[in-house]
Structure formats: C-alpha cells, structure tokens
C-alpha cells in the first residue's frame, strides 16, 4: 500500500495541498458504486444514463479494467476553492477501498 510520500509523488504539488486520495486495488471489486454516488460524476450525462465507461475530462472516478480509477482529482468537491466536504465515494464503498489521507 503506498504511503503519503509515494502519493505526493503521483500528483503535482498543487494537487497535494488540498487532498490525498488512496484507492486500494486489492480491495476494489469494480462495483461502480463510487462512480454513481459522486455528485460531480452525476452531472455527466454518460453516468446519469448508465452508459459510463467512456473517458471524459469532467469525471472524477470511473471503472476501468474492473477497478475504480481516479481520472481528475481537480473535479472532486474536496479540490474546489473553497473545498467542499464530501465523503460519498468513501461512505458508499462496500469494501472500504477508497480513503482520503490527511495532509499533515
């Protein structure tokens, strides 16, 4: 499992400052619940109509190759200026595969 330093290396410094998102591939079963409950994703027609699957710059998360993938962390409510509190993907994940790491 990556540590916070490894996560920081994955994202540019500006993205690190507001959040760290960890998706555990070992726990993810690819159910897609996180994709559907994400408010920012639901604003996308592909997700609303259950088509999903296509790449879209406006999506936060999507299922690709059977696992959830972070597409654009800047689309997450926690990345807004000011940040908005949201734990929808975490709270609805049946396998606890998603977590936010505090940036301390």
C-alpha positions in Angstrom: 0.0 0.0 0.0 1.5 3.4 -1.0 2.5 5.8 1.8 1.8 9.5 1.8 5.2 10.3 0.3 4.5 8.0 -2.7 1.1 9.5 -3.1 2.6 13.0 -3.2 4.9 11.8 -6.0 1.9 10.7 -8.1 0.3 14.1 -8.1 1.7 17.6 -8.8 2.4 19.7 -5.7 -0.6 21.9 -6.2 -2.9 18.9 -6.1 -1.2 17.5 -3.0 -2.0 20.6 -1.0 -5.8 20.0 -0.8 -6.2 16.2 -0.6 -4.7 12.8 -0.9 -6.9 10.1 -2.3 -6.0 6.4 -1.9 -7.7 3.7 -3.9 -6.7 0.2 -2.8 -6.8 -2.1 -5.9 -6.6 -5.1 -3.6 -10.0 -4.2 -2.0 -11.8 -2.7 -5.1 -14.2 -5.1 -6.7 -15.2 -2.8 -9.5 -18.8 -2.4 -8.5 -19.0 1.2 -9.6 -21.0 2.5 -6.6 -18.4 5.2 -6.0 -18.8 6.4 -9.6 -22.6 6.7 -9.3 -22.7 8.3 -5.9 -20.2 11.0 -6.8 -22.1 14.3 -7.3 -19.6 15.6 -9.7 -19.8 12.4 -11.8 -23.6 12.5 -11.8 -23.5 15.9 -13.6 -22.1 13.9 -16.5 -24.8 12.5 -19.0 -22.8 9.3 -19.6 -23.1 8.4 -15.9 -26.7 9.7 -15.5 -27.9 7.4 -18.2 -25.9 4.4 -17.0 -23.6 4.3 -20.1 -20.4 5.3 -18.3 -17.2 3.8 -19.5 -16.1 6.5 -21.9 -13.3 8.8 -20.9 -14.4 12.3 -20.0 -12.3 15.1 -18.6 -15.1 16.1 -16.3 -15.3 12.7 -14.4 -13.7 12.3 -11.0 -13.8 8.5 -11.0 -14.6 5.7 -13.4 -14.4 1.9 -13.6 -11.6 0.8 -16.0 -10.4 -2.8 -16.4 -12.6 -3.9 -13.5 -11.2 -1.3 -10.9 -12.0 2.2 -9.9 -9.6 4.8 -11.4 -9.1 8.4 -10.4 -9.4 10.5 -13.6 -9.2 14.1 -12.5 -8.8 14.9 -8.8 -9.4 18.6 -9.6 -13.1 17.7 -10.4 -13.6 16.4 -6.8 -15.5 18.7 -4.5 -12.7 18.5 -2.0 -10.5 20.2 -4.6 -12.8 23.2 -5.0 -11.8 26.7 -3.8 -13.0 26.7 -1.1 -13.1 22.9 -0.6 -16.5 21.3 0.0 -16.8 18.4 2.4 -17.7 15.2 0.7 -17.2 11.5 1.5 -19.8 10.0 -0.8 -17.3 7.6 -2.5 -15.8 6.6 0.8 -19.0 6.2 2.7 -20.7 4.1 0.0 -17.8 1.8 -0.9 -18.8 -1.7 0.3 -15.2 -2.9 0.5 -13.6 0.3 2.0 -11.3 0.5 -1.0 -11.2 4.4 -1.0 -9.9 6.7 1.7 -8.6 10.2 2.0 -5.3 10.8 3.7 -4.9 13.9 5.8 -2.1 16.2 4.6 -0.4 16.8 7.9 
